Amino acid sequence: MSSQHRKLFVTTALPYANGPFHIGHIMEYIQADIWVRFQRMQGHEVHFVCADDAHGAPIMLKAESEGLTPQALVARIAATRPKHLDGFHISFDHWHSTDSPENVALSQDVYRKLAAAGLVDVRTIEQYFDPVKAMFLPDRYIKGECPKCGAKDQYGDACENCSSVYAPTDLKRPYSTLSGAVPVLKSSEHHFFRLSDPACIAFLREWALGGRLQAEVANKAREWLDADGGKGLVDWDISRDAPYFGIRIPDLPPGAPPKFFYVWLDAPIGYLASLRAHLDRRGVDFAAFLADPTLEQVHFIGKDIVYHHTLFWPAMLKFAGAPYKVPDRVHVHGFITFSGEKMSKSRGTGISPDVYLDLGLDPEWLRYYLAAKL
C-alpha cells in the first residue's frame, strides 16, 4: 500500500447516446478501469464515474427520423450499456446522463458565474442555414474543404487531417450533410465564452504547460496558444438556436427566443453531474468534496477531443470559481487504426463489442491486450 493516501475523481469521455458503444469506447474504459483498479489496490480512495452524452442535434434528428422523442431514444441506447460495462469488467461507481436535473443545475450555474466574471458576450453572427431542412446547421452537419490544408469532407469545426480549428463559415465549398444543399448565411444572436481573454490565455499557459499533460499533448496545446503571435485562441460559441435538444440558457430578456447550450458546454459538466449524483447517494456534500485540497481530478480521453479538454474545460472551471476545480491530469490516448486509418463505424471499419461478447471470447484477453499495447 502506498504511504501517501490519494483521493481521486476519475472520468472517461462520455459516449454520445445516439448509438451503442464501439471498440474505441471499450478501449478507453478498460484503460481507465485498469488504472483505477491499481489505485484502489494501493489503498487509495477513487470515485470513478461516467454518463451518457445525451444532448445535441444528432440525437434530436435521429429521434425525429425514428418517430421518437429524444428522451426515448436516449433511454433505448442507455439500456444497452450494462451488457458491455459488465461484460468487459468495467467498474464505474456511477453511470449518469447529461439530460439530468443535476446537469441542468450545474450547467446553468457555470454559465451564470462565467457571465458574472465578464467572460460571456452576446453577439450577432452569421451562420449557415439549411434552406431545405429550414434549420440552422450545427458544425457537424456542415462539411467542406479545410481552409488551412484543403482536405475534403471536413466537418465545420475542425479538420481531422491537420487538426486546425475554424468557424464553419471558413470552409471552402460547404454543403449540408442533411440535405446536400449549399447552406445560406442568416443572422442570429449567439453567446460566446471569451477564451481569447488575456486572463484565460495566461491561465491556460500555466495550466496546460505546467506538467499536467503528456509531452505530445502539451506541445499541441502550446501550438494552439502560440498561434497568431500568441493570440490564436478564438472565443467559443456556446449557444444554439431552436430547434435543439439541450439545456436552455437562463436569464434571457423577456420575449427573447429560446437559446440552448451547445452540447460541448454541458457535456463535460456531465462529469460533475454524475459525480454529484454519486455523492448524493452516499450522503456526501458535493461542494465540500470538491473543496478538499487533496482531491485529484483526472480525465481519460481520446486525442480527438484534446482541444475541448485542455482549453475550454479547464478555463471554464477556473473562471467559474468555487466549488469547481481545474483538472489535475488529462490522460490522452490515440485511435485504434485499420490499415493505417482511424477505425470508424461510418467507414465500415468498426469492431462491435457485441460480437466479441456474443462469441463468448474471454474479456480478460482484450483487457490484457489493451493494457500491453497502451
N, C-alpha and C positions, 0 to 999 in steps of 0.2 A: 504493500500500500504506500502511496506517495505520502511524504511527510507534510506536504502543504495541501490542505483541503481546498478544492476548487468548486465553485458554484457556477454552473453553465446553463445558458439558454441557447438551444441549438435548433436551427431550422434548415429545411431544404427548400428549393424553389417550388412554388405552388403549381400543381398541374392545372392546365386550363380545362374547365369542366364541359367541353364540347365533345369529348371523346375519352375512351379508356386509356389507361397507362400504355406507353410504349416502352421499348427497351431502354431508351435514354433516361426515363424517369426511374426505372428499376435500378439502373447502374448508379445513379446519384444517391438514391435512397439506401442502397446497400453500402456504398462508400461511407455515407454519414453514419449509418447504423453500426458499422464496424468500429468507427471512431468513438461513437457514443458508448458502445459496449466496453471498449477498452477503458474509457474514462470511468465507467461505473465499476469495473474490476479493480481500478486503482482506489476505489473508495470515495470518488467524487460525487457530488450531487448534480444530476443532469435533468433538465426539463426539455424534452425533445418533441417538438410539435410541427404540424403542417396543416394545410387546409386546401380545399378546392378553390381555385380562382374562378369565380362564378359570374363575373360581370363582363360587359362589353358587347360590341356589335356582332361579333361572330356567333355568340350564343343566342342573341336576340334573333338573328337572321336564320340560324339553323332551326330554332324552335318554331319560328314562323313557317318555315318550309315543311315542317312535320306536323303542323296544326296543334302545337303545344304551347303552353306558357313557358317562359324562360325558367321559372322555378321548377316546373315539372321535368323539363329536360335535364336540369342540373341534378335533381333528385334521382333520375334514372341513371345518370352517369355515376353519381356518388355511390349508388348501390353496388357498383362493380368493384369498388376499391378494396373491401376487405379480402376478397379472394386473393389478390396479388400481394397485399401487405402481409397477410398471414402466410400465404404460400411461399414467400421468399424470406420469411422470418424477420420482418422489419418491425422494430419495437418502438413506434411512436407512442408517446404518453397521451396524446390527444390529437384528433383529426377534426377540423372545423370547416367553415365556409366563409368566404368573404361576403356572401349575402346573408349576413347575420346582424342582430342588434348591436353586438359588441363592435363590429367593424364600422357600422354606420356612426356610432358614437365617437369612436376613436378617429375616424377619417375626418369628420366634421370638426373635432377638437383640434387636430393637427392643422387643418386649413385655417381655422379662426386664429390660432396662435401665429401662424406664418403671416396672415394678413395684419394682425396687430403689430408684428415686428416690421411692417413696411415692406414685406417681400412678395406681395401679391399685387399685380397690376391687372387692370381690365382694359383691353384694347380692342378696337375694331380691326378685324383682319379679313382678308380674302382667303377663302378655302374652296377646295374642289367640291362640286355638287354634281351628282349623277342625274342628268335630265330624264333618264328612263325610270330609275327607281325613285326619283323625287326625294332624295335624301343627301345630306352632307356625307362625304365618304371618309371613314376612318383611314388612317395611314395604311393599314394592312389591306385595304381594298382598292388601293391605287398602286399600279405598277408602271414602270417605265425604265428608261436608261439612267444609270447613275450619273449625276452631274460631274463627278470627280474622275471616275475611271472609265465610264462608258459602258459598263457591264449591262447587259439586257435583263429584263424581267426582274428588276429590283423593287423592293417594297418602298412605300412612300416615306419612311422614316430613317432607314439605314441600309447600307449596302453590305450584302453578305460577302462580296468579293474583296472590297478594300477597307471595310469597316468604317467608312465615312458616315457621319450623321448629318442629316439635312432636313429641310422642310419639304413636304410633298410637292409644293409649287416649284421646287428646284429641279424636279425630274424632267428629263427630256422625253418627248413623245409619250406622255402619260395616257393611261386608259383605265377604265373601271373594270375591276375583276368581277363585278356583279353582273354587268350587262354588256361589257365590251365597248361601251360608248366612250367617246372622248369627253372628259369632265369639263364643266364650265366653272368659272370663278364667281362666287357670291360672297357678300359681306355678312359678317356676324360678329357679335361681341364675345370675346374669349378671355379667360382668366389665365394669367401666367405666373409661375413661380420664378422669381428673379435669380436664376442660377448664376447669371453674369455679374451680380452684385460683387463689388470688391471684397466684402466681408465673406461671402460664400467662397470665392476663389482662394482667399488667404487661408480659410479653414481647410478647404479641400487639399491644398498643397501640403499642409501639415499632416492631415489625416491620411491621405492616400499614399504619401511618400514617406510615411513615418514608421515603416516596418510592419504594417498590418496586412500587407498583401504579398503574394508571391512576386518575385523579382520581375517576371514577364508581365504580370498584371499591373504592377506599379509603373513599369515602363510605358504601358499603353495609356494609363491614366496621365502620366507626365506628358505624353504626346498630345492628348486632348487639352490639357491645361496650358501647354505651351503654344498651341496653335494660334495663328494670327497675332504673334507678338505677345502672347500671354492673355489675349482677350478671346480665346477660342470657344469659351462656353457660351451657349445661347440660352436664352430664357426658355422655360419649359411650359408648353401649353398643357394645362391641367384640366381643361373643361371640354365638354362635348355637348352638342345640341340634340334636342329631341328629334326623332325617336331614338332612345338609347336605354339599354338595361344597365342601371348602375345606381349610385348613391347621389341624391340631389345635393347640389351646392347650397348651403344655407345662407340666410341673411341677404337675399336678393331684394332689390327695390320692389315695392308693391306693384303688381301688374306686369312685372318683367316676365318674359318667357322662361320656362324651367331650363336649368342647366344641370349637367351631371358631371361628376368627377370622371376624368379619363381613367380607364381601368388601371393604368400604371401608377396612379396616385394611391388608390385604395388597396391594390393587390399586396404590396409589401407591408402595408399596415395590417393586412391579414395575418402576418406573423404574430403581431401583438394581440390581435383579437383572439387568435387561437390560444395564445399564452394566457390571456385574461380569463377565457372560458375554463381552461385547465386549472388555473389557480382558484377561481371561484368554486369549483367542485371540491377543492381541498381546503377551502376556508382561509386562503392566503390573500392578503391585500396586494393588489396589483401595483399600485404606486410605490408602496413600501418595498416590494420585491425589486422593482427596477432601480430604486434609490440606493440599494445595497452597494457600497463601493467595491465589494469583492466580486460582484456578478460579472461574468464574461458573456458577451453576446456574439455568437458565432453562426455564420451563414455558409451553407454549401450551395453552390450554383454552377451552371454551365457558362462557357465563355461567351455565349451569345447575349447574355444579359449583364455583362460586366459594366457597361455604361450606366445602367439603371442603379446597380448596387454599389458602385464606387463613386458616383457623383450625386444623383438625385437623392437616393435613400439616406446616406449619411448627412447631407446638407439639410434635408427635411427634418431629421431628428434633432440635429444640432440646434437649429433656429426655432423649432417648436418649443424647445426647452423642457423643463421638468413636467411630468415624470419620465420623459423619454431620454434614452441614452444612445450614443452612436455605437456602431458595431466595433467589437474588438478585433475580430478576424473575419475575412471573407475568403473562403477556400474555393478556388475555381478549377474546374476540370474541362478537358476538351470533349470532342464529339466521338462517338463510335462511328467509324467510317466503313464504307463499302466501295471497293475499287478506288480508294483514294478520295471519295467524296462523302460529305456528311450523310449519314443514314437518314432516310426521310420516308415517312408514310406516304406523303403526296407523290413522291417519285417512285413508289413501289419497292423501296429497298429497306423497309422497316421490318423488324422482327417482333412478333407479338408475344408478350409474356404468357398469354393464354396457351399458345402452342406448347411452350416449354413445360408448363404445369400440366396441361392435358395429356401430354405424352408420358407423364409420370417420371420425368427426369428429376434427379435429386437437386433441390435448390442450393445445397451446400457446394455442389460443383461450380455453379455460376458464382456464388459468393467468393469461393476461393480464387477462381479465375480472375474476377474483377479486382480482388484485393492484391493479387500478384501483379496485375498489369497497371493498376493505378498507383 
